Structures are given as structure tokens and as C-alpha cells.
Amino acid sequence: MMGVCLGLFVLAWGVVRFFSVGAAIGMCVVAMVIPPAAAVFANKRDPDDDWWNDPRWDDPKWDEPGHDRDRPDHEPRDS
């Protein structure tokens, strides 16, 4: 995607501007929109991702030291 953006900028101001400044500006606008759109689409959640309904968030001990929601509890080790 970044290569497409760079290619659009280079072609717009290296070649296309000699024929049509409006087309060159349009190409730059398209190149400017691609990175944010790619970030939005890349960070989209999966349809089956139920992060808002995860039962681990109901764990009352989640903020205690040594408690990890993703692993089973274990007895503290003597050091």
C-alpha cells in the first residue's frame, strides 16, 4: 500500500503534472487517503470476536499482584 502511495506521488508530480495539474492533484489526494483507510481496515475486528462479553473481565481478583487472567491461578512461590 505504501508503495502505491509513493508511486502515485512520484507519477503525479514527475509526469502527470506536465499534462494536467488537476489530475496530479487528484492523484495526490487519492495517495493521501490510502494510508488512513488501510489502517482502519487493518484494525477491523473479526465478526466472531466477542471482546465485550469476555467472562475474564468479571474476575474480582484481576488487579491483585501476581494474578493473571490468562493463566490458571497458582500458589505464590517462596523466594
PyMOL commands that set and color helices and strands:
alter all, ss='L'
color gray80, all
select helices_A, chain A and resi 2-14+16-18+21-42+51-53+55-58
alter helices_A, ss='H'
color red, helices_A
deselect
rebuild
show_as cartoon
